[in-house]
Amino acid sequence: MYVEKIVCHSELYFSKPLTFNDPFDCRPSFLFKASDKEKEQYCDNLHQKYNPDLNCEQRHQSVISMLKDWESGPEVYKQVQQLHTKRITEEIGVLCLSSVNDDILMWSHYADSHRGICLEFDSSSEFFKNACQVKYLSERPRINPFRQNEDEMMEAALLSKAGHWMYEQEWRLIHYKKGAGVYKFPPEALKSVILGAQISLSDKETVLGWIKNRTYPVKLYYSSPCNINFSLNIEEVKIDSKVS
């Protein structure tokens, strides 16, 4: 079970953006406005990255050939877009986190309609300290491969979402080189576990078993519907006490 691996084995899965539920997430729109010099520099950078064995003269001739091909029409620009879209959505690993623990929509969407759990991590831990805050925009981010370096394009693509998602208050950890997959985090970086308001008795007992078997202790909280407004109460309970 995925959650068990997090709690018991300190393993987190970084996903490919291609699998995200929002069709706009990590899929910026593209601009290709550039001077001939900028296009030439872009082609040269591509060759240095993907064809490092070429000498300067070979690279120069190949760049000239590419630029001539680009005069044929928009189909070449589509290929450039596909190249960068593949890099963003398939070759990078992303872990999505939030700075809130009591949003009822978040519990509904990501914790099995309040039947799951929420995990709190130490943001000062070496593993988590490089998390970046997501920006919420009214328009899609636009990137120009000819005028922006990879860092600028990645920031715009991976750290921008539609304003509809603002309630998530999202932060992201990004692995650019190793990509998607399982990563180990320090077990002491898991600080607490919050049980969902509709978690079943059997699942409560399972989670309590995980916690009791941990070398590093964590705090346990229980969420419940507020009697006054549409919100959740998050209250700490003793690990050894019976959670009803």
Secondary structure, 3 states (H helix, E strand, C coil): CHHHHHHHHCEEEEECHHHCCCCCCCCCEECCCCCHHHHHHHHHHHHHHHCCCCCHHHHHHHHHHHHHHHCCCHHHHHHHHHHHHHHHHHCCEEEEEECCCCCHHHHHHHCCCCCCEEEEECCCCCCCCCCEECEEECCCCEECCCCCCHHHHHHHHHCEEEHHHHHHCEEEEEECCCCCEEEECCHHHEEEEEECCCCCHHHHHHHHHHHHCCCCCCEEEEEEECCCCCCEEEEEECCCCCCC
